[in-house]
Amino acid sequence: MEKMTYKNSGVDIDAGNESVQLIKNAVRSTYRAEVLGDLGGFGGLFKLKNYDEPILVSGTDGVGTKLKIAFMLDKHDTIGQDAVAMCVNDILVQGAEPLFFLDYLAVGKLEPARVAEIVGGVARACKESGCALIGGETAEMSGFYSTGEYDIAGFAVGVVEKKNLITPARVKAGDILIGLSSSGLHSNGFSLVRKIVFEHKKFNVNDKIPELEKTIGEELLTPTRLYPATCLPIIQKFGDKLHGMVHITGGGFYDNIPRALAENCGAEIEINWNVPTIFRLLQSWGNVDWHEMFRTFNCGIGMILIVDKDSVDEISAHLKDNGENFYKIGRVVEGAGVKIRGDFFND
């Protein structure tokens, strides 16, 4: 009888060790001064210092079915940014500086070069966000995932002084909403995207779309924008003049904006920005109601700053000086809910 081993059952420990060696330099490149130890321990170590009343803020998320696009294109160097962005952008809205990130990568068959490609994207995004990649897990799950498929998720931990914590209690009627541009679809709504693009329109991932001047696959795989580099200086510079922030993720405008508002406050949004082409194409191709579009997608606005009305000009000047694309998209009003007005629909 043949001797059974972990390897011939589908799990290759040597490949796992090789993967660790391939990602070491990328991971170390993200280390901050507070990181203790090195890759390979049972847990990541981080020394918290120089805070009076530190509040730790944590967030966890994955990439969802956007992964299917990476599989179709066999392109895996950007998907790690999506995993990082979905986490660090969430903790950012509470005023937290991202400190560290851990990822979880599950694969059917461990291919070290592909793991290095995926984790390389995670590391680059961590470095851009100023947080350290201090650990993670790569699980080889033979027979669970189809050939070439994997899943990735992660979590971020950040910190904010208690006195600087951004909560809905700061927000009041009259505050102004400033929208920061998204990089595209980010990582939400891809079940609907795939249904429209591949089931209804029957596009191939490599089909060139004239209106986009790129393939549909390239457009859909555009990585989620990282907002810490833009927003942390605003949080630090303007303090309590910044009353709130909104990360436009799953649930779009209608579900995310109320999460940042005080009780008895609502928001009025005026669509005064040019909704990017990909959103207009999806709406047209799928005959999607605009209310559904703004409940599912970011429609070109990935982050919203809720600012004191008397501070709009100085915050706008800061954004302009730093080359940011931004729009004054609305205001906080008494009441509840979100009302959106634009040329193509009224709510």
Salt bridges, closest charged atoms under 4 A:
ASP12 OD2 - LYS7 NZ 3.98
GLU34 OE2 - ARG32 NH2 2.89
ASP38 OD2 - ARG28 NH2 2.75
ASP74 OD1 - HIS76 NE2 2.87
ASP74 OD1 - ARG114 NH2 2.80
ASP77 OD1 - LYS75 NZ 2.69
ASP82 OD1 - LYS66 NZ 2.87
ASP90 OD1 - HIS247 ND1 2.72
GLU97 OE2 - ARG32 NH1 2.98
GLU149 OE2 - LYS68 NZ 3.46
ASP175 OD1 - LYS172 NZ 3.55
ASP175 OD2 - HIS243 ND1 2.77
GLU199 OE1 - LYS195 NZ 3.78
GLU219 OE1 - LYS214 NZ 3.73
ASP255 OD2 - ARG295 NE 3.57
GLU268 OE1 - ARG331 NH2 3.29
ASP308 OD2 - LYS172 NZ 3.01
ASP308 OD2 - HIS243 NE2 3.87
GLU314 OE2 - LYS241 NZ 2.87
GLU324 OE1 - ARG225 NH2 2.62
